Amino acid sequence: MSNEKQVDPGRRVMLAATCAAGGVVGLATAGALVSTFQPSEKAKAAGAPVEVDIAGMAVGEMKTVEWRGKPVWILKRSSEMLASLKKTDNAVADPKSERTPDMLTPEYARNEHRSIKPDYLVAVGICSHLGCSPTSKFAEGAQPNLPDDWAGGFLCPCHGSTFDLAGRVFKNKPAPDNLEVPRHMYVGDKLIIGKDEKGEA
Ligand code: FES
């Protein structure tokens, strides 16, 4: 379901679509906070930041919002999900997010949970192989197209690349890189995607 709304050039309009395990069920919101940004002309042309209210998210819930035409996942990870990252550390291709960090992983997300707040994953849901959107596979254990010791993560339906719950690609898969962590920041209970302390992406 598309939730795109009109764009008034003088204001900033954004889309926030709520998604449970990948299905979009959300709504559009506009925020006064974003309207106060003073982005560069380049940033304006690329698209406004998106403001998302994350206050009511349940543990294990995932929202998907659209930012600059791309799906951005917000996953509120459980303690078990966070613990799974220790298990996958040796199995992923770039565990410390050292590849093209300026493009894929902002400095504040180059850590063991690949995020600002450990319980929130924020990642662009586009596979680094040929651009399909991976599917959430949060259940652990053996299941079709996944290894028997699967610890939860994402599966790209196109060519089988798999990603852990930090968006890190597993070794020996077609996708060369981890999922992109977009520039983002928290302001109270709001998550702003496309902007951080240094300005707009
Ligand atoms: S597009 Fe994801 S594995 Fe090819």
Boltz pocket constraint, residues with backbone or C-beta under 6 A from the ligand:
constraints:
  - pocket:
      binder: B
      contacts: [[A, 127], [A, 128], [A, 129], [A, 130], [A, 131], [A, 132], [A, 156], [A, 157], [A, 158], [A, 159], [A, 160], [A, 161], [A, 174], [A, 175]]
      max_distance: 6.0
